[in-house]
Amino acid sequence: MVEVTKLLNEALKETDKLNDGEIFLVKDLFKGYFWNRISRRNRLLLGIFFLDHIQKTNGNIKPIEKTSSNQQRYQMTINTKNKQASS
């Protein structure tokens, strides 16, 4: 469980690098070889935790639709007013 929490924190940090309107999967937040090294069980848990986290925080990331392989897609929606105020 500790490993999945670390992975969640890494994924959330990577979302800071996304542009407004960008659509992504959780696996896109990791390098391919690193993602492949994560056990299937932990990848599934990570997906559940990521979705739960963004739904609870109600931030700039919104779940949109699922892919044909049942992976959740997300979209970064940066509010430009908030971004300008924090600059």
mmCIF file as gemmi writes it, N, C-alpha and C atoms, coordinates in Angstrom:
data_model
loop_
_atom_site.group_PDB
_atom_site.id
_atom_site.type_symbol
_atom_site.label_atom_id
_atom_site.label_alt_id
_atom_site.label_comp_id
_atom_site.label_asym_id
_atom_site.label_entity_id
_atom_site.label_seq_id
_atom_site.pdbx_PDB_ins_code
_atom_site.Cartn_x
_atom_site.Cartn_y
_atom_site.Cartn_z
_atom_site.occupancy
_atom_site.B_iso_or_equiv
_atom_site.pdbx_formal_charge
_atom_site.auth_seq_id
_atom_site.auth_asym_id
_atom_site.pdbx_PDB_model_num
ATOM 1 N N . MET Axp A 1 ? 0.827 -1.197 0 1 0 ? 1 A 1
ATOM 2 C CA . MET Axp A 1 ? 0 0 0 1 0 ? 1 A 1
ATOM 3 C C . MET Axp A 1 ? 0.868 1.257 0 1 0 ? 1 A 1
ATOM 4 N N . VAL Axp A 2 ? 1.994 1.207 0.686 1 0 ? 2 A 1
ATOM 5 C CA . VAL Axp A 2 ? 2.904 2.345 0.723 1 0 ? 2 A 1
ATOM 6 C C . VAL Axp A 2 ? 3.396 2.665 -0.684 1 0 ? 2 A 1
ATOM 7 N N . GLU Axp A 3 ? 3.692 1.615 -1.456 1 0 ? 3 A 1
ATOM 8 C CA . GLU Axp A 3 ? 4.172 1.825 -2.827 1 0 ? 3 A 1
ATOM 9 C C . GLU Axp A 3 ? 3.123 2.547 -3.665 1 0 ? 3 A 1
ATOM 10 N N . VAL Axp A 4 ? 1.867 2.177 -3.52 1 0 ? 4 A 1
ATOM 11 C CA . VAL Axp A 4 ? 0.803 2.8 -4.305 1 0 ? 4 A 1
ATOM 12 C C . VAL Axp A 4 ? 0.638 4.264 -3.897 1 0 ? 4 A 1
ATOM 13 N N . THR Axp A 5 ? 0.784 4.558 -2.629 1 0 ? 5 A 1
ATOM 14 C CA . THR Axp A 5 ? 0.702 5.947 -2.166 1 0 ? 5 A 1
ATOM 15 C C . THR Axp A 5 ? 1.824 6.776 -2.765 1 0 ? 5 A 1
ATOM 16 N N . LYS Axp A 6 ? 3.025 6.215 -2.836 1 0 ? 6 A 1
ATOM 17 C CA . LYS Axp A 6 ? 4.156 6.914 -3.466 1 0 ? 6 A 1
ATOM 18 C C . LYS Axp A 6 ? 3.882 7.141 -4.949 1 0 ? 6 A 1
ATOM 19 N N . LEU Axp A 7 ? 3.341 6.138 -5.616 1 0 ? 7 A 1
ATOM 20 C CA . LEU Axp A 7 ? 3.013 6.261 -7.038 1 0 ? 7 A 1
ATOM 21 C C . LEU Axp A 7 ? 1.952 7.332 -7.262 1 0 ? 7 A 1
ATOM 22 N N . LEU Axp A 8 ? 0.968 7.392 -6.373 1 0 ? 8 A 1
ATOM 23 C CA . LEU Axp A 8 ? -0.076 8.407 -6.48 1 0 ? 8 A 1
ATOM 24 C C . LEU Axp A 8 ? 0.538 9.8 -6.359 1 0 ? 8 A 1
ATOM 25 N N . ASN Axp A 9 ? 1.422 9.98 -5.398 1 0 ? 9 A 1
ATOM 26 C CA . ASN Axp A 9 ? 2.074 11.282 -5.222 1 0 ? 9 A 1
ATOM 27 C C . ASN Axp A 9 ? 2.899 11.662 -6.447 1 0 ? 9 A 1
ATOM 28 N N . GLU Axp A 10 ? 3.607 10.69 -7.028 1 0 ? 10 A 1
ATOM 29 C CA . GLU Axp A 10 ? 4.387 10.95 -8.252 1 0 ? 10 A 1
ATOM 30 C C . GLU Axp A 10 ? 3.474 11.347 -9.403 1 0 ? 10 A 1
ATOM 31 N N . ALA Axp A 11 ? 2.358 10.639 -9.548 1 0 ? 11 A 1
ATOM 32 C CA . ALA Axp A 11 ? 1.416 10.936 -10.631 1 0 ? 11 A 1
ATOM 33 C C . ALA Axp A 11 ? 0.84 12.339 -10.466 1 0 ? 11 A 1
ATOM 34 N N . LEU Axp A 12 ? 0.488 12.699 -9.245 1 0 ? 12 A 1
ATOM 35 C CA . LEU Axp A 12 ? -0.075 14.027 -9 1 0 ? 12 A 1
ATOM 36 C C . LEU Axp A 12 ? 0.946 15.123 -9.29 1 0 ? 12 A 1
ATOM 37 N N . LYS Axp A 13 ? 2.217 14.884 -8.971 1 0 ? 13 A 1
ATOM 38 C CA . LYS Axp A 13 ? 3.268 15.862 -9.286 1 0 ? 13 A 1
ATOM 39 C C . LYS Axp A 13 ? 3.391 16.049 -10.797 1 0 ? 13 A 1
ATOM 40 N N . GLU Axp A 14 ? 3.293 14.959 -11.534 1 0 ? 14 A 1
ATOM 41 C CA . GLU Axp A 14 ? 3.416 15.02 -12.997 1 0 ? 14 A 1
ATOM 42 C C . GLU Axp A 14 ? 2.282 15.812 -13.634 1 0 ? 14 A 1
ATOM 43 N N . THR Axp A 15 ? 1.126 15.853 -13 1 0 ? 15 A 1
ATOM 44 C CA . THR Axp A 15 ? 0.005 16.592 -13.58 1 0 ? 15 A 1
ATOM 45 C C . THR Axp A 15 ? 0.293 18.093 -13.634 1 0 ? 15 A 1
ATOM 46 N N . ASP Axp A 16 ? 1.233 18.568 -12.821 1 0 ? 16 A 1
ATOM 47 C CA . ASP Axp A 16 ? 1.613 19.987 -12.858 1 0 ? 16 A 1
ATOM 48 C C . ASP Axp A 16 ? 2.238 20.373 -14.198 1 0 ? 16 A 1
ATOM 49 N N . LYS Axp A 17 ? 2.715 19.392 -14.94 1 0 ? 17 A 1
ATOM 50 C CA . LYS Axp A 17 ? 3.385 19.635 -16.22 1 0 ? 17 A 1
ATOM 51 C C . LYS Axp A 17 ? 2.414 19.636 -17.403 1 0 ? 17 A 1
ATOM 52 N N . LEU Axp A 18 ? 1.149 19.355 -17.14 1 0 ? 18 A 1
ATOM 53 C CA . LEU Axp A 18 ? 0.156 19.262 -18.216 1 0 ? 18 A 1
ATOM 54 C C . LEU Axp A 18 ? -0.357 20.643 -18.611 1 0 ? 18 A 1
ATOM 55 N N . ASN Axp A 19 ? -0.73 20.764 -19.869 1 0 ? 19 A 1
ATOM 56 C CA . ASN Axp A 19 ? -1.299 22.001 -20.402 1 0 ? 19 A 1
ATOM 57 C C . ASN Axp A 19 ? -2.816 21.964 -20.312 1 0 ? 19 A 1
ATOM 58 N N . ASP Axp A 20 ? -3.421 23.13 -20.367 1 0 ? 20 A 1
ATOM 59 C CA . ASP Axp A 20 ? -4.873 23.241 -20.344 1 0 ? 20 A 1
ATOM 60 C C . ASP Axp A 20 ? -5.482 22.464 -21.511 1 0 ? 20 A 1
ATOM 61 N N . GLY Axp A 21 ? -6.488 21.676 -21.217 1 0 ? 21 A 1
ATOM 62 C CA . GLY Axp A 21 ? -7.19 20.922 -22.248 1 0 ? 21 A 1
ATOM 63 C C . GLY Axp A 21 ? -6.563 19.582 -22.582 1 0 ? 21 A 1
ATOM 64 N N . GLU Axp A 22 ? -5.399 19.299 -22.025 1 0 ? 22 A 1
ATOM 65 C CA . GLU Axp A 22 ? -4.703 18.052 -22.348 1 0 ? 22 A 1
ATOM 66 C C . GLU Axp A 22 ? -5.462 16.862 -21.778 1 0 ? 22 A 1
ATOM 67 N N . ILE Axp A 23 ? -5.6 15.826 -22.605 1 0 ? 23 A 1
ATOM 68 C CA . ILE Axp A 23 ? -6.283 14.589 -22.215 1 0 ? 23 A 1
ATOM 69 C C . ILE Axp A 23 ? -5.229 13.529 -21.975 1 0 ? 23 A 1
ATOM 70 N N . PHE Axp A 24 ? -5.395 12.757 -20.892 1 0 ? 24 A 1
ATOM 71 C CA . PHE Axp A 24 ? -4.368 11.782 -20.534 1 0 ? 24 A 1
ATOM 72 C C . PHE Axp A 24 ? -4.951 10.605 -19.76 1 0 ? 24 A 1
ATOM 73 N N . LEU Axp A 25 ? -4.166 9.551 -19.701 1 0 ? 25 A 1
ATOM 74 C CA . LEU Axp A 25 ? -4.429 8.391 -18.856 1 0 ? 25 A 1
ATOM 75 C C . LEU Axp A 25 ? -3.412 8.433 -17.718 1 0 ? 25 A 1
ATOM 76 N N . VAL Axp A 26 ? -3.698 7.774 -16.625 1 0 ? 26 A 1
ATOM 77 C CA . VAL Axp A 26 ? -2.739 7.743 -15.51 1 0 ? 26 A 1
ATOM 78 C C . VAL Axp A 26 ? -1.404 7.177 -15.979 1 0 ? 26 A 1
ATOM 79 N N . LYS Axp A 27 ? -1.429 6.171 -16.832 1 0 ? 27 A 1
ATOM 80 C CA . LYS Axp A 27 ? -0.176 5.564 -17.293 1 0 ? 27 A 1
ATOM 81 C C . LYS Axp A 27 ? 0.68 6.539 -18.09 1 0 ? 27 A 1
ATOM 82 N N . ASP Axp A 28 ? 0.072 7.574 -18.686 1 0 ? 28 A 1
ATOM 83 C CA . ASP Axp A 28 ? 0.823 8.581 -19.44 1 0 ? 28 A 1
ATOM 84 C C . ASP Axp A 28 ? 1.697 9.436 -18.525 1 0 ? 28 A 1
ATOM 85 N N . LEU Axp A 29 ? 1.428 9.411 -17.232 1 0 ? 29 A 1
ATOM 86 C CA . LEU Axp A 29 ? 2.179 10.214 -16.278 1 0 ? 29 A 1
ATOM 87 C C . LEU Axp A 29 ? 3.493 9.553 -15.866 1 0 ? 29 A 1
ATOM 88 N N . PHE Axp A 30 ? 3.744 8.348 -16.374 1 0 ? 30 A 1
ATOM 89 C CA . PHE Axp A 30 ? 4.955 7.596 -16.063 1 0 ? 30 A 1
ATOM 90 C C . PHE Axp A 30 ? 5.667 7.213 -17.352 1 0 ? 30 A 1
ATOM 91 N N . LYS Axp A 31 ? 6.972 7.063 -17.28 1 0 ? 31 A 1
ATOM 92 C CA . LYS Axp A 31 ? 7.719 6.549 -18.432 1 0 ? 31 A 1
ATOM 93 C C . LYS Axp A 31 ? 7.276 5.12 -18.679 1 0 ? 31 A 1
ATOM 94 N N . GLY Axp A 32 ? 7.249 4.734 -19.94 1 0 ? 32 A 1
ATOM 95 C CA . GLY Axp A 32 ? 6.749 3.413 -20.32 1 0 ? 32 A 1
ATOM 96 C C . GLY Axp A 32 ? 7.413 2.265 -19.597 1 0 ? 32 A 1
ATOM 97 N N . TYR Axp A 33 ? 8.734 2.287 -19.516 1 0 ? 33 A 1
ATOM 98 C CA . TYR Axp A 33 ? 9.427 1.175 -18.863 1 0 ? 33 A 1
ATOM 99 C C . TYR Axp A 33 ? 9.108 1.136 -17.368 1 0 ? 33 A 1
ATOM 100 N N . PHE Axp A 34 ? 8.919 2.305 -16.749 1 0 ? 34 A 1
ATOM 101 C CA . PHE Axp A 34 ? 8.598 2.33 -15.32 1 0 ? 34 A 1
ATOM 102 C C . PHE Axp A 34 ? 7.186 1.804 -15.088 1 0 ? 34 A 1
ATOM 103 N N . TRP Axp A 35 ? 6.242 2.239 -15.931 1 0 ? 35 A 1
ATOM 104 C CA . TRP Axp A 35 ? 4.855 1.775 -15.821 1 0 ? 35 A 1
ATOM 105 C C . TRP Axp A 35 ? 4.801 0.254 -15.94 1 0 ? 35 A 1
ATOM 106 N N . ASN Axp A 36 ? 5.561 -0.314 -16.864 1 0 ? 36 A 1
ATOM 107 C CA . ASN Axp A 36 ? 5.551 -1.76 -17.069 1 0 ? 36 A 1
ATOM 108 C C . ASN Axp A 36 ? 6.123 -2.527 -15.884 1 0 ? 36 A 1
ATOM 109 N N . ARG Axp A 37 ? 6.924 -1.88 -15.066 1 0 ? 37 A 1
ATOM 110 C CA . ARG Axp A 37 ? 7.509 -2.529 -13.885 1 0 ? 37 A 1
ATOM 111 C C . ARG Axp A 37 ? 6.559 -2.541 -12.689 1 0 ? 37 A 1
ATOM 112 N N . ILE Axp A 38 ? 5.512 -1.754 -12.755 1 0 ? 38 A 1
ATOM 113 C CA . ILE Axp A 38 ? 4.532 -1.724 -11.666 1 0 ? 38 A 1
ATOM 114 C C . ILE Axp A 38 ? 3.626 -2.941 -11.83 1 0 ? 38 A 1
ATOM 115 N N . SER Axp A 39 ? 3.392 -3.649 -10.744 1 0 ? 39 A 1
ATOM 116 C CA . SER Axp A 39 ? 2.539 -4.843 -10.826 1 0 ? 39 A 1
ATOM 117 C C . SER Axp A 39 ? 1.127 -4.453 -11.252 1 0 ? 39 A 1
ATOM 118 N N . ARG Axp A 40 ? 0.449 -5.373 -11.887 1 0 ? 40 A 1
ATOM 119 C CA . ARG Axp A 40 ? -0.909 -5.12 -12.369 1 0 ? 40 A 1
ATOM 120 C C . ARG Axp A 40 ? -1.809 -4.709 -11.208 1 0 ? 40 A 1
ATOM 121 N N . ARG Axp A 41 ? -1.665 -5.38 -10.097 1 0 ? 41 A 1
ATOM 122 C CA . ARG Axp A 41 ? -2.456 -5.076 -8.902 1 0 ? 41 A 1
ATOM 123 C C . ARG Axp A 41 ? -2.255 -3.623 -8.472 1 0 ? 41 A 1
ATOM 124 N N . ASN Axp A 42 ? -1.006 -3.185 -8.422 1 0 ? 42 A 1
ATOM 125 C CA . ASN Axp A 42 ? -0.717 -1.817 -7.998 1 0 ? 42 A 1
ATOM 126 C C . ASN Axp A 42 ? -1.166 -0.788 -9.03 1 0 ? 42 A 1
ATOM 127 N N . ARG Axp A 43 ? -1.112 -1.146 -10.319 1 0 ? 43 A 1
ATOM 128 C CA . ARG Axp A 43 ? -1.613 -0.233 -11.339 1 0 ? 43 A 1
ATOM 129 C C . ARG Axp A 43 ? -3.117 -0.032 -11.183 1 0 ? 43 A 1
ATOM 130 N N . LEU Axp A 44 ? -3.824 -1.113 -10.905 1 0 ? 44 A 1
ATOM 131 C CA . LEU Axp A 44 ? -5.275 -1.015 -10.7 1 0 ? 44 A 1
ATOM 132 C C . LEU Axp A 44 ? -5.597 -0.172 -9.468 1 0 ? 44 A 1
ATOM 133 N N . LEU Axp A 45 ? -4.872 -0.417 -8.378 1 0 ? 45 A 1
ATOM 134 C CA . LEU Axp A 45 ? -5.073 0.371 -7.159 1 0 ? 45 A 1
ATOM 135 C C . LEU Axp A 45 ? -4.757 1.844 -7.404 1 0 ? 45 A 1
ATOM 136 N N . LEU Axp A 46 ? -3.69 2.104 -8.13 1 0 ? 46 A 1
ATOM 137 C CA . LEU Axp A 46 ? -3.305 3.471 -8.436 1 0 ? 46 A 1
ATOM 138 C C . LEU Axp A 46 ? -4.423 4.182 -9.197 1 0 ? 46 A 1
ATOM 139 N N . GLY Axp A 47 ? -5.004 3.495 -10.168 1 0 ? 47 A 1
ATOM 140 C CA . GLY Axp A 47 ? -6.107 4.075 -10.932 1 0 ? 47 A 1
ATOM 141 C C . GLY Axp A 47 ? -7.297 4.415 -10.049 1 0 ? 47 A 1
ATOM 142 N N . ILE Axp A 48 ? -7.606 3.539 -9.121 1 0 ? 48 A 1
ATOM 143 C CA . ILE Axp A 48 ? -8.722 3.763 -8.196 1 0 ? 48 A 1
ATOM 144 C C . ILE Axp A 48 ? -8.418 4.945 -7.28 1 0 ? 48 A 1
ATOM 145 N N . PHE Axp A 49 ? -7.219 4.968 -6.715 1 0 ? 49 A 1
ATOM 146 C CA . PHE Axp A 49 ? -6.822 6.054 -5.81 1 0 ? 49 A 1
ATOM 147 C C . PHE Axp A 49 ? -6.76 7.395 -6.531 1 0 ? 49 A 1
ATOM 148 N N . PHE Axp A 50 ? -6.257 7.4 -7.77 1 0 ? 50 A 1
ATOM 149 C CA . PHE Axp A 50 ? -6.145 8.641 -8.543 1 0 ? 50 A 1
ATOM 150 C C . PHE Axp A 50 ? -7.537 9.222 -8.793 1 0 ? 50 A 1
ATOM 151 N N . LEU Axp A 51 ? -8.453 8.394 -9.26 1 0 ? 51 A 1
ATOM 152 C CA . LEU Axp A 51 ? -9.819 8.849 -9.517 1 0 ? 51 A 1
ATOM 153 C C . LEU Axp A 51 ? -10.463 9.358 -8.229 1 0 ? 51 A 1
ATOM 154 N N . ASP Axp A 52 ? -10.307 8.618 -7.151 1 0 ? 52 A 1
ATOM 155 C CA . ASP Axp A 52 ? -10.871 9.017 -5.862 1 0 ? 52 A 1
ATOM 156 C C . ASP Axp A 52 ? -10.304 10.368 -5.418 1 0 ? 52 A 1
ATOM 157 N N . HIS Axp A 53 ? -9.004 10.542 -5.578 1 0 ? 53 A 1
ATOM 158 C CA . HIS Axp A 53 ? -8.348 11.783 -5.157 1 0 ? 53 A 1
ATOM 159 C C . HIS Axp A 53 ? -8.874 12.984 -5.946 1 0 ? 53 A 1
ATOM 160 N N . ILE Axp A 54 ? -8.959 12.852 -7.258 1 0 ? 54 A 1
ATOM 161 C CA . ILE Axp A 54 ? -9.393 14.017 -8.039 1 0 ? 54 A 1
ATOM 162 C C . ILE Axp A 54 ? -10.875 14.323 -7.833 1 0 ? 54 A 1
ATOM 163 N N . GLN Axp A 55 ? -11.669 13.309 -7.529 1 0 ? 55 A 1
ATOM 164 C CA . GLN Axp A 55 ? -13.084 13.567 -7.256 1 0 ? 55 A 1
ATOM 165 C C . GLN Axp A 55 ? -13.262 14.271 -5.909 1 0 ? 55 A 1
ATOM 166 N N . LYS Axp A 56 ? -12.419 13.926 -4.952 1 0 ? 56 A 1
ATOM 167 C CA . LYS Axp A 56 ? -12.517 14.552 -3.625 1 0 ? 56 A 1
ATOM 168 C C . LYS Axp A 56 ? -11.97 15.972 -3.616 1 0 ? 56 A 1
ATOM 169 N N . THR Axp A 57 ? -10.92 16.226 -4.385 1 0 ? 57 A 1
ATOM 170 C CA . THR Axp A 57 ? -10.305 17.547 -4.367 1 0 ? 57 A 1
ATOM 171 C C . THR Axp A 57 ? -11.02 18.534 -5.269 1 0 ? 57 A 1
ATOM 172 N N . ASN Axp A 58 ? -11.752 18.036 -6.257 1 0 ? 58 A 1
ATOM 173 C CA . ASN Axp A 58 ? -12.496 18.901 -7.178 1 0 ? 58 A 1
ATOM 174 C C . ASN Axp A 58 ? -11.592 19.996 -7.757 1 0 ? 58 A 1
ATOM 175 N N . GLY Axp A 59 ? -10.426 19.597 -8.244 1 0 ? 59 A 1
ATOM 176 C CA . GLY Axp A 59 ? -9.444 20.535 -8.774 1 0 ? 59 A 1
ATOM 177 C C . GLY Axp A 59 ? -9.521 20.706 -10.271 1 0 ? 59 A 1
ATOM 178 N N . ASN Axp A 60 ? -8.362 20.827 -10.899 1 0 ? 60 A 1
ATOM 179 C CA . ASN Axp A 60 ? -8.265 21.112 -12.335 1 0 ? 60 A 1
ATOM 180 C C . ASN Axp A 60 ? -8.34 19.875 -13.218 1 0 ? 60 A 1
ATOM 181 N N . ILE Axp A 61 ? -8.388 18.702 -12.646 1 0 ? 61 A 1
ATOM 182 C CA . ILE Axp A 61 ? -8.434 17.473 -13.436 1 0 ? 61 A 1
ATOM 183 C C . ILE Axp A 61 ? -9.841 16.905 -13.362 1 0 ? 61 A 1
ATOM 184 N N . LYS Axp A 62 ? -10.39 16.61 -14.523 1 0 ? 62 A 1
ATOM 185 C CA . LYS Axp A 62 ? -11.746 16.069 -14.595 1 0 ? 62 A 1
ATOM 186 C C . LYS Axp A 62 ? -11.732 14.723 -15.308 1 0 ? 62 A 1
ATOM 187 N N . PRO Axp A 63 ? -12.425 13.716 -14.747 1 0 ? 63 A 1
ATOM 188 C CA . PRO Axp A 63 ? -12.576 12.463 -15.478 1 0 ? 63 A 1
ATOM 189 C C . PRO Axp A 63 ? -13.521 12.702 -16.647 1 0 ? 63 A 1
ATOM 190 N N . ILE Axp A 64 ? -13.191 12.147 -17.81 1 0 ? 64 A 1
ATOM 191 C CA . ILE Axp A 64 ? -14.092 12.34 -18.95 1 0 ? 64 A 1
ATOM 192 C C . ILE Axp A 64 ? -14.742 11.014 -19.339 1 0 ? 64 A 1
ATOM 193 N N . GLU Axp A 65 ? -14.085 10.201 -20.147 1 0 ? 65 A 1
ATOM 194 C CA . GLU Axp A 65 ? -14.694 8.934 -20.543 1 0 ? 65 A 1
ATOM 195 C C . GLU Axp A 65 ? -13.685 7.812 -20.36 1 0 ? 65 A 1
ATOM 196 N N . LYS Axp A 66 ? -14.175 6.595 -20.531 1 0 ? 66 A 1
ATOM 197 C CA . LYS Axp A 66 ? -13.275 5.442 -20.474 1 0 ? 66 A 1
ATOM 198 C C . LYS Axp A 66 ? -12.931 5.008 -21.889 1 0 ? 66 A 1
ATOM 199 N N . THR Axp A 67 ? -11.732 4.428 -22.035 1 0 ? 67 A 1
ATOM 200 C CA . THR Axp A 67 ? -11.306 3.917 -23.336 1 0 ? 67 A 1
ATOM 201 C C . THR Axp A 67 ? -11.985 2.577 -23.587 1 0 ? 67 A 1
ATOM 202 N N . SER Axp A 68 ? -11.781 2.035 -24.765 1 0 ? 68 A 1
ATOM 203 C CA . SER Axp A 68 ? -12.343 0.72 -25.093 1 0 ? 68 A 1
ATOM 204 C C . SER Axp A 68 ? -11.738 -0.372 -24.223 1 0 ? 68 A 1
ATOM 205 N N . SER Axp A 69 ? -10.552 -0.112 -23.655 1 0 ? 69 A 1
ATOM 206 C CA . SER Axp A 69 ? -9.928 -1.091 -22.756 1 0 ? 69 A 1
ATOM 207 C C . SER Axp A 69 ? -10.229 -0.762 -21.294 1 0 ? 69 A 1
ATOM 208 N N . ASN Axp A 70 ? -11.266 0.053 -21.057 1 0 ? 70 A 1
ATOM 209 C CA . ASN Axp A 70 ? -11.775 0.385 -19.73 1 0 ? 70 A 1
ATOM 210 C C . ASN Axp A 70 ? -10.804 1.214 -18.877 1 0 ? 70 A 1
ATOM 211 N N . GLN Axp A 71 ? -9.931 1.989 -19.522 1 0 ? 71 A 1
ATOM 212 C CA . GLN Axp A 71 ? -9.042 2.891 -18.787 1 0 ? 71 A 1
ATOM 213 C C . GLN Axp A 71 ? -9.7 4.266 -18.724 1 0 ? 71 A 1
ATOM 214 N N . GLN Axp A 72 ? -9.651 4.883 -17.545 1 0 ? 72 A 1
ATOM 215 C CA . GLN Axp A 72 ? -10.264 6.19 -17.356 1 0 ? 72 A 1
ATOM 216 C C . GLN Axp A 72 ? -9.422 7.273 -18.008 1 0 ? 72 A 1
ATOM 217 N N . ARG Axp A 73 ? -10.062 8.115 -18.807 1 0 ? 73 A 1
ATOM 218 C CA . ARG Axp A 73 ? -9.388 9.281 -19.397 1 0 ? 73 A 1
ATOM 219 C C . ARG Axp A 73 ? -9.702 10.491 -18.542 1 0 ? 73 A 1
ATOM 220 N N . TYR Axp A 74 ? -8.728 11.387 -18.495 1 0 ? 74 A 1
ATOM 221 C CA . TYR Axp A 74 ? -8.868 12.62 -17.724 1 0 ? 74 A 1
ATOM 222 C C . TYR Axp A 74 ? -8.522 13.807 -18.605 1 0 ? 74 A 1
ATOM 223 N N . GLN Axp A 75 ? -9.003 14.979 -18.208 1 0 ? 75 A 1
ATOM 224 C CA . GLN Axp A 75 ? -8.658 16.204 -18.925 1 0 ? 75 A 1
ATOM 225 C C . GLN Axp A 75 ? -8.24 17.26 -17.911 1 0 ? 75 A 1
ATOM 226 N N . MET Axp A 76 ? -7.12 17.911 -18.217 1 0 ? 76 A 1
ATOM 227 C CA . MET Axp A 76 ? -6.649 19.026 -17.413 1 0 ? 76 A 1
ATOM 228 C C . MET Axp A 76 ? -7.438 20.259 -17.834 1 0 ? 76 A 1
ATOM 229 N N . THR Axp A 77 ? -8.074 20.899 -16.888 1 0 ? 77 A 1
ATOM 230 C CA . THR Axp A 77 ? -8.856 22.106 -17.172 1 0 ? 77 A 1
ATOM 231 C C . THR Axp A 77 ? -8.369 23.205 -16.248 1 0 ? 77 A 1
ATOM 232 N N . ILE Axp A 78 ? -7.374 23.926 -16.704 1 0 ? 78 A 1
ATOM 233 C CA . ILE Axp A 78 ? -6.786 24.986 -15.888 1 0 ? 78 A 1
ATOM 234 C C . ILE Axp A 78 ? -7.651 26.223 -15.995 1 0 ? 78 A 1
ATOM 235 N N . ASN Axp A 79 ? -8.072 26.716 -14.863 1 0 ? 79 A 1
ATOM 236 C CA . ASN Axp A 79 ? -8.852 27.943 -14.81 1 0 ? 79 A 1
ATOM 237 C C . ASN Axp A 79 ? -7.872 29.103 -14.936 1 0 ? 79 A 1
ATOM 238 N N . THR Axp A 80 ? -7.907 29.822 -16.047 1 0 ? 80 A 1
ATOM 239 C CA . THR Axp A 80 ? -6.933 30.881 -16.308 1 0 ? 80 A 1
ATOM 240 C C . THR Axp A 80 ? -7.03 32.021 -15.301 1 0 ? 80 A 1
ATOM 241 N N . LYS Axp A 81 ? -8.194 32.273 -14.745 1 0 ? 81 A 1
ATOM 242 C CA . LYS Axp A 81 ? -8.324 33.33 -13.729 1 0 ? 81 A 1
ATOM 243 C C . LYS Axp A 81 ? -7.525 32.96 -12.481 1 0 ? 81 A 1
ATOM 244 N N . ASN Axp A 82 ? -7.647 31.698 -12.034 1 0 ? 82 A 1
ATOM 245 C CA . ASN Axp A 82 ? -6.907 31.247 -10.858 1 0 ? 82 A 1
ATOM 246 C C . ASN Axp A 82 ? -5.414 31.229 -11.124 1 0 ? 82 A 1
ATOM 247 N N . LYS Axp A 83 ? -5.052 30.843 -12.338 1 0 ? 83 A 1
ATOM 248 C CA . LYS Axp A 83 ? -3.633 30.759 -12.69 1 0 ? 83 A 1
ATOM 249 C C . LYS Axp A 83 ? -3.001 32.159 -12.698 1 0 ? 83 A 1
ATOM 250 N N . GLN Axp A 84 ? -3.721 33.152 -13.232 1 0 ? 84 A 1
ATOM 251 C CA . GLN Axp A 84 ? -3.198 34.523 -13.268 1 0 ? 84 A 1
ATOM 252 C C . GLN Axp A 84 ? -3.128 35.112 -11.87 1 0 ? 84 A 1
ATOM 253 N N . ALA Axp A 85 ? -4.061 34.791 -11.015 1 0 ? 85 A 1
ATOM 254 C CA . ALA Axp A 85 ? -4.077 35.314 -9.658 1 0 ? 85 A 1
ATOM 255 C C . ALA Axp A 85 ? -2.909 34.779 -8.834 1 0 ? 85 A 1
ATOM 256 N N . SER Axp A 86 ? -2.501 33.53 -9.115 1 0 ? 86 A 1
ATOM 257 C CA . SER Axp A 86 ? -1.404 32.94 -8.352 1 0 ? 86 A 1
ATOM 258 C C . SER Axp A 86 ? -0.046 33.35 -8.878 1 0 ? 86 A 1
ATOM 259 N N . SER Axp A 87 ? 0.014 33.964 -10.067 1 0 ? 87 A 1
ATOM 260 C CA . SER Axp A 87 ? 1.295 34.387 -10.654 1 0 ? 87 A 1
ATOM 261 C C . SER Axp A 87 ? 1.813 35.659 -10.056 1 0 ? 87 A 1
